[in-house]
Amino acid sequence: MNMEEAVKKVFERARQYCDPKKVYNALLGVYERTEQYKLADKLLDEMIKKFKQSYKVWLRKVQSYLKQNEEDIQSIVNRALLCLPRHKHIKFISQTAILEFKCGVADRGRSLFEGVLREYPKRTDLWSVYLDQEIRLGEVDVIRSLFERAISLSLPPKKMKFLFKKFLEYEKSGGEEERVEYVKQRAMEYADSALA
């Protein structure tokens, strides 16, 4: 019996006695760590058939593609959105966008965030995650223009306060006093218009 057959046998037994998704994930981890990408891809396809409503399984597929420098993750995203329940779409898209920022192409990550924010412009959690990715990349002009868009939204005061606070923290970390004052000024203007 060769190594692959032995692994298969242990895998089949483990699946009978343990949570199948955990067993699949464990084997997938082994294949990825040992760089057996063909076996990992085959297993991922099996996982997608078995757990097609799990956004985490679809994310693993995206991650695997990006690790292997595959370009076309859009087809995976489209397939995932057809299979996943609607309430998991935003989470899947935003997590995929983060993966694009971290191991893929930042522009593709941006367009995923832009798409989801067009549909859900009032979701400050999405704005926050998107801003975090841009801040990590560190392109000051891009970051500032994204903050400008965020603080120009008409959201409830609590959500606006969150965005202004995040913007202020960002500018404080840059150490430019006039930028800090600018954000404070914009916050005051917002507060005045909200009270009017």
C-alpha positions as CSV (number, residue, x, y, z in Angstrom):
1,M,0.0,0.0,0.0
2,N,1.5,3.4,-1.0
3,M,1.4,6.5,1.1
4,E,-1.5,8.1,-0.7
5,E,-3.7,4.9,-0.2
6,A,-2.7,4.8,3.4
7,V,-3.8,8.4,3.9
8,K,-7.0,7.7,2.1
9,K,-7.8,4.8,4.4
10,V,-7.2,6.8,7.6
11,F,-9.2,9.7,6.1
12,E,-12.2,7.4,5.4
13,R,-12.1,6.0,8.9
14,A,-11.8,9.5,10.5
15,R,-14.8,10.7,8.5
16,Q,-17.0,8.1,10.0
17,Y,-16.2,9.0,13.6
18,C,-15.5,12.8,13.5
19,D,-17.0,15.9,12.1
20,P,-16.5,15.4,8.3
21,K,-15.8,19.1,7.5
22,K,-13.0,19.2,10.2
23,V,-11.5,16.0,8.8
24,Y,-11.6,17.4,5.2
25,N,-10.0,20.6,6.4
26,A,-7.2,18.7,8.3
27,L,-6.3,16.7,5.2
28,L,-6.4,19.8,3.1
29,G,-4.0,21.5,5.5
30,V,-1.6,18.5,5.2
31,Y,-1.7,18.7,1.4
32,E,-1.1,22.4,1.4
33,R,1.8,22.3,3.9
34,T,3.5,19.5,1.9
35,E,2.8,21.5,-1.3
36,Q,0.8,18.7,-2.9
37,Y,-1.4,21.1,-4.9
38,K,-2.9,18.6,-7.3
39,L,-4.2,16.5,-4.4
40,A,-5.4,19.7,-2.6
41,D,-7.3,20.9,-5.6
42,K,-8.9,17.5,-6.1
43,L,-9.9,17.5,-2.4
44,L,-11.2,21.1,-2.6
45,D,-13.5,20.1,-5.5
46,E,-14.8,17.2,-3.4
47,M,-15.4,19.6,-0.4
48,I,-17.2,22.1,-2.6
49,K,-19.6,19.4,-3.8
50,K,-20.1,18.1,-0.2
51,F,-20.3,21.5,1.6
52,K,-21.4,23.9,-1.2
53,Q,-23.3,26.1,1.3
54,S,-20.1,26.8,3.4
55,Y,-18.5,30.1,2.6
56,K,-15.4,28.9,4.4
57,V,-14.9,26.1,2.0
58,W,-15.3,28.5,-1.0
59,L,-12.8,30.8,0.6
60,R,-10.3,27.9,0.9
61,K,-10.7,27.4,-2.9
62,V,-10.1,31.1,-3.5
63,Q,-7.0,31.0,-1.2
64,S,-5.7,28.0,-3.0
65,Y,-6.0,29.6,-6.4
66,L,-4.3,32.8,-5.2
67,K,-1.4,30.8,-3.6
68,Q,-0.8,29.1,-6.9
69,N,-0.9,32.5,-8.7
70,E,-4.0,31.5,-10.6
71,E,-5.6,34.6,-12.2
72,D,-9.3,33.8,-12.7
73,I,-10.9,33.7,-9.3
74,Q,-13.9,35.5,-10.6
75,S,-15.3,32.2,-11.9
76,I,-15.0,30.7,-8.4
77,V,-16.7,33.8,-6.9
78,N,-19.6,33.5,-9.4
79,R,-20.0,29.8,-8.6
80,A,-19.9,30.4,-4.9
81,L,-22.5,33.1,-5.0
82,L,-24.9,30.8,-6.9
83,C,-24.4,28.1,-4.2
84,L,-24.2,30.1,-1.0
85,P,-27.3,31.3,0.8
86,R,-27.9,35.0,0.4
87,H,-27.1,35.9,4.0
88,K,-23.5,34.6,3.5
89,H,-22.8,36.6,0.3
90,I,-21.4,39.8,2.0
91,K,-19.2,37.8,4.3
92,F,-17.8,35.7,1.4
93,I,-17.2,38.7,-0.8
94,S,-15.5,40.8,1.8
95,Q,-13.3,37.9,2.9
96,T,-12.4,37.2,-0.7
97,A,-11.5,40.9,-1.2
98,I,-9.2,40.7,1.9
99,L,-7.5,37.7,0.4
100,E,-7.1,39.6,-2.9
101,F,-5.4,42.5,-1.0
102,K,-3.1,40.1,0.9
103,C,-2.1,37.6,-1.7
104,G,-3.7,38.6,-5.0
105,V,-4.1,41.9,-6.8
106,A,-5.2,44.9,-4.7
107,D,-7.3,46.3,-7.6
108,R,-9.4,43.1,-7.7
109,G,-9.9,43.4,-3.9
110,R,-10.9,47.1,-4.4
111,S,-13.5,46.2,-7.1
112,L,-15.0,43.5,-4.8
113,F,-15.3,46.0,-2.0
114,E,-16.7,48.7,-4.3
115,G,-19.3,46.3,-5.6
116,V,-20.5,45.2,-2.2
117,L,-20.5,48.9,-0.9
118,R,-22.6,50.0,-3.9
119,E,-25.3,47.6,-2.6
120,Y,-24.7,48.2,1.1
121,P,-23.4,51.8,1.4
122,K,-24.4,52.1,5.1
123,R,-22.4,49.1,6.3
124,T,-19.7,50.7,8.4
125,D,-18.2,47.3,9.1
126,L,-17.5,46.9,5.4
127,W,-16.1,50.5,5.1
128,S,-13.8,49.7,8.1
129,V,-12.4,46.5,6.7
130,Y,-11.9,48.1,3.3
131,L,-10.1,51.0,5.0
132,D,-7.9,48.6,7.0
133,Q,-6.8,46.9,3.8
134,E,-5.9,50.2,2.2
135,I,-4.1,51.4,5.3
136,R,-2.1,48.2,5.3
137,L,-1.0,49.0,1.7
138,G,-0.1,52.5,2.7
139,E,-1.0,54.6,-0.3
140,V,-1.8,57.9,1.4
141,D,-3.9,59.5,-1.4
142,V,-6.0,56.4,-1.9
143,I,-6.6,56.1,1.9
144,R,-7.6,59.7,2.3
145,S,-9.9,59.7,-0.7
146,L,-11.6,56.6,0.7
147,F,-12.0,58.3,4.1
148,E,-13.5,61.4,2.3
149,R,-16.1,59.2,0.6
150,A,-16.9,57.5,3.9
151,I,-17.4,60.7,5.9
152,S,-19.5,62.2,3.1
153,L,-22.2,59.5,3.6
154,S,-25.4,60.3,5.4
155,L,-25.4,57.8,8.2
156,P,-26.7,57.8,11.7
157,P,-24.5,59.9,14.1
158,K,-23.2,56.8,15.9
159,K,-21.8,55.3,12.6
160,M,-20.5,58.7,11.5
161,K,-18.7,59.1,14.8
162,F,-17.0,55.7,14.2
163,L,-15.8,56.8,10.8
164,F,-14.5,60.2,12.0
165,K,-12.7,58.5,14.9
166,K,-11.0,56.0,12.5
167,F,-10.0,58.8,10.2
168,L,-8.6,60.9,13.1
169,E,-6.6,57.9,14.4
170,Y,-5.2,57.4,10.9
171,E,-4.1,61.0,10.6
172,K,-2.7,61.1,14.1
173,S,-0.5,58.1,13.2
174,G,0.8,60.1,10.3
175,G,1.9,62.9,12.7
176,E,0.8,65.8,10.5
177,E,-0.9,68.3,12.8
178,E,-2.7,70.2,10.0
179,R,-4.3,66.9,8.8
180,V,-5.5,66.1,12.3
181,E,-7.0,69.6,12.5
182,Y,-8.6,69.1,9.1
183,V,-10.4,65.9,10.3
184,K,-11.5,67.6,13.5
185,Q,-12.9,70.5,11.4
186,R,-14.8,68.1,9.2
187,A,-16.2,66.4,12.2
188,M,-17.4,69.7,13.6
189,E,-19.0,70.6,10.3
190,Y,-20.8,67.3,10.3
191,A,-21.9,67.8,13.9
192,D,-23.3,71.3,13.1
193,S,-25.2,70.1,10.1
194,A,-26.6,67.1,12.0
195,L,-27.9,69.5,14.7
196,A,-29.3,71.9,12.2
